[in-house]
Amino acid sequence: MSTPYIRRLRPAFSTLSLLLLLSACGGAGGEEIGAVDTVFKLIGPDHKIVVDAYDDPKVAGVTCYVSRAKTGGLKGAFGLAEDKAEASIACRQTGVISFGDKPLDKQEEMFSERISLVFKRLRVVRMIDTKRNTLVYLTYSDRVIEGSPQNSVTAVPVPAGTVIPVK
């Protein structure tokens, strides 16, 4: 191959490398339940509100539903957009509540997901209210420099007679 030919291919390889990197950087994500469009975009996907379901990995029988804004357009299509720091959460008992072999921390991050290319994350924290035998879930977003005070909270009462094992 000649050197001019390789020079012409470099931009294509750079773009392909960037796309592979961005797809590898995606968040863990939950199971998407649905979405509604909020703003039409002529080029790229529309802005939307998505609803995802996340099963608590340490508490069987509890599912959290998180709704959040997802930016569309070209930046959203390529994973370069920064989604808004606004989310809502509703956790519910979806089966028989049971706990694994290990006791739970009094407060623990249940999951987090990237909502910008590098610096911003959506987080869900599980807290245990032992006095009321209740699991409390809080969602918020943070950023390396400055987080957002916007948050949402929900609670799942554990049936009487079922003790929440706490460290």
Disulfide bonds with the S-S distance in Angstrom:
Cys64-Cys91 2.00
